Amino acid sequence: MKLSDFKFDVPKKLVAHYPAANRDESRLMVVHRKTGEIEHRVFKDIIEYFGEGDVFVTNDTKVFPARLYGNKEKTGAEIEVFLLRELNAELKLWDVLVDPARKIRVGNKLYFGDSDLVAEVIDNTTSRGRTIRFLFDGTEEEFHKTIDTLGETPLLKEFIERKVEAEDKERYQTVFAKNVGAVAAPTAGLHFTPHLLKRLELQGVDVTPITLHVGLGTFRQVDVEDLTKHKMDSENYEIPTGTVNLVNKSLDAKKRVVAVGTTALKTIESSVTANGRLKESSGWTDKFIIPPYEFKIANSLITNFHLPESTLLMTAAAFGGYDLVMKAYKEAIKEKYRFFSYGDAMLIL
């Protein structure tokens, strides 16, 4: 497939800048692959489609406040530092993006607020990328607490054009969030509430986690027309034994295995046995799923409405079928569904 196959116009007013007042009251489009039927529901209606023996696979990664603002030594210029991933905990080495990049060179030091936190730039990685070493006298726990205090919720400013607000700290986190490491939320999970999960449990539905620490590479603009030439950034993942057992039990019983989000979908499709079952594993995945693709594990998908030409849309189209998903997106625009991280949801059955 080509990049231009995923080009369409989303009115700016349909990009959600704020979440729904209640998580489970976002709108839900239900897309039936076998019949092509499209239904318009509310997210909490999702319980009507699942029952005993079905399993939801969620991503329990936790977003950390990855955006810091520091001042360059001597000049005092404000520099935005976006933390991407910790390279070495002991040395406090991190991969970051800096803005404005032209002002930051190897050897520069950055000072953060009134804290004792200082960073030294030790390498260039890309045009905006740097490797930095934090200089901090304190325990690892104190270091991370300082980052948590100084950092800002990493909403993607290219799309959500407003200042970060206090409520974002809680709202841009799923109810499953447990393992710190993501710089963006696995957004399909943002629609769940404890009450909705309890109702699913009462219906005999199992909810089980994987961990995939979402990186900015998931949102990186694709700049090649031939999608087979696009290279995804690697993201760290873990699939625990308990999840493997529940998923394979559901597959054996011919029940539904629901990937809650494209991150969960990518993770479970990255660890498949020769006979088409999920296996326990951990490591790094750069899997890029585009049409056509034969899915081995998931047979249902919950996902948000993604932006044109995004890798997330491509993966959703691979799951739902290109023609049907693009038709659904056309209808979503007509029906004024809300797009992107804080937007509405789609269930593909």
ZIKA-V382201 format. One record per backbone hydrogen bond with DSSP energy under -0.5 kcal/mol. CO is the residue of the C=O (numbers start at 1). NH is the residue of the N-H. If there is no record, write none. Layout:
BEGIN
co=CO nh=NH
co=CO nh=NH
END
This chain:
BEGIN
co=1 nh=227
co=2 nh=5
co=3 nh=6
co=4 nh=7
co=6 nh=8
co=6 nh=309
co=8 nh=10
co=9 nh=11
co=11 nh=14
co=12 nh=15
co=14 nh=16
co=14 nh=339
co=16 nh=342
co=22 nh=25
co=23 nh=26
co=24 nh=44
co=26 nh=43
co=27 nh=345
co=28 nh=30
co=28 nh=41
co=29 nh=31
co=29 nh=347
co=30 nh=32
co=30 nh=39
co=31 nh=33
co=31 nh=349
co=32 nh=36
co=37 nh=32
co=39 nh=30
co=39 nh=41
co=41 nh=28
co=42 nh=45
co=43 nh=46
co=44 nh=47
co=45 nh=48
co=46 nh=49
co=47 nh=50
co=51 nh=54
co=54 nh=206
co=55 nh=57
co=55 nh=258
co=56 nh=58
co=56 nh=208
co=57 nh=260
co=58 nh=60
co=58 nh=210
co=60 nh=178
co=60 nh=179
co=62 nh=181
co=62 nh=182
co=64 nh=66
co=66 nh=68
co=66 nh=83
co=67 nh=152
co=68 nh=81
co=70 nh=79
co=71 nh=111
co=72 nh=76
co=73 nh=75
co=77 nh=72
co=79 nh=70
co=80 nh=82
co=80 nh=99
co=81 nh=68
co=81 nh=83
co=82 nh=97
co=85 nh=87
co=85 nh=95
co=88 nh=92
co=88 nh=93
co=92 nh=134
co=93 nh=87
co=93 nh=88
co=94 nh=132
co=95 nh=84
co=95 nh=85
co=96 nh=130
co=97 nh=82
co=99 nh=80
co=100 nh=103
co=101 nh=104
co=103 nh=105
co=105 nh=108
co=108 nh=121
co=109 nh=73
co=110 nh=119
co=111 nh=71
co=111 nh=113
co=112 nh=115
co=116 nh=118
co=117 nh=112
co=118 nh=135
co=119 nh=110
co=120 nh=133
co=121 nh=107
co=123 nh=131
co=128 nh=98
co=129 nh=125
co=129 nh=126
co=130 nh=96
co=130 nh=132
co=131 nh=122
co=131 nh=123
co=132 nh=94
co=133 nh=120
co=134 nh=136
co=135 nh=118
co=136 nh=138
co=139 nh=143
co=140 nh=144
co=141 nh=145
co=142 nh=146
co=143 nh=147
co=144 nh=148
co=145 nh=149
co=146 nh=150
co=147 nh=151
co=152 nh=67
co=153 nh=155
co=155 nh=157
co=156 nh=159
co=156 nh=160
co=159 nh=161
co=160 nh=162
co=165 nh=168
co=165 nh=169
co=166 nh=169
co=167 nh=170
co=167 nh=171
co=168 nh=172
co=170 nh=173
co=174 nh=177
co=178 nh=180
co=179 nh=62
co=182 nh=64
co=185 nh=187
co=186 nh=189
co=187 nh=190
co=188 nh=191
co=189 nh=175
co=189 nh=192
co=193 nh=197
co=194 nh=198
co=195 nh=199
co=196 nh=200
co=197 nh=201
co=198 nh=202
co=199 nh=203
co=200 nh=203
co=200 nh=205
co=201 nh=204
co=204 nh=53
co=206 nh=56
co=208 nh=58
co=210 nh=60
co=211 nh=238
co=212 nh=214
co=214 nh=183
co=214 nh=184
co=215 nh=218
co=216 nh=219
co=216 nh=220
co=217 nh=220
co=225 nh=3
co=225 nh=227
co=226 nh=229
co=227 nh=230
co=230 nh=232
co=235 nh=285
co=236 nh=213
co=237 nh=283
co=238 nh=211
co=238 nh=240
co=239 nh=281
co=240 nh=244
co=241 nh=245
co=242 nh=246
co=243 nh=247
co=244 nh=248
co=245 nh=249
co=246 nh=250
co=247 nh=251
co=248 nh=252
co=249 nh=253
co=250 nh=255
co=251 nh=254
co=256 nh=55
co=256 nh=258
co=257 nh=259
co=257 nh=299
co=257 nh=300
co=258 nh=57
co=258 nh=260
co=259 nh=261
co=259 nh=302
co=261 nh=265
co=262 nh=266
co=263 nh=267
co=264 nh=268
co=265 nh=269
co=266 nh=270
co=267 nh=270
co=268 nh=271
co=271 nh=279
co=273 nh=276
co=277 nh=273
co=281 nh=239
co=283 nh=237
co=285 nh=235
co=286 nh=232
co=287 nh=289
co=288 nh=290
co=293 nh=295
co=300 nh=259
co=301 nh=348
co=302 nh=261
co=303 nh=346
co=304 nh=306
co=305 nh=340
co=307 nh=310
co=309 nh=222
co=310 nh=314
co=311 nh=315
co=312 nh=316
co=313 nh=317
co=314 nh=318
co=315 nh=319
co=316 nh=320
co=317 nh=321
co=321 nh=325
co=322 nh=326
co=323 nh=327
co=324 nh=328
co=325 nh=329
co=326 nh=330
co=327 nh=331
co=328 nh=332
co=329 nh=333
co=330 nh=334
co=331 nh=335
co=332 nh=337
co=333 nh=336
co=338 nh=344
co=339 nh=16
co=340 nh=343
co=344 nh=305
co=345 nh=29
co=346 nh=303
co=346 nh=348
co=347 nh=31
co=347 nh=349
co=348 nh=301
END
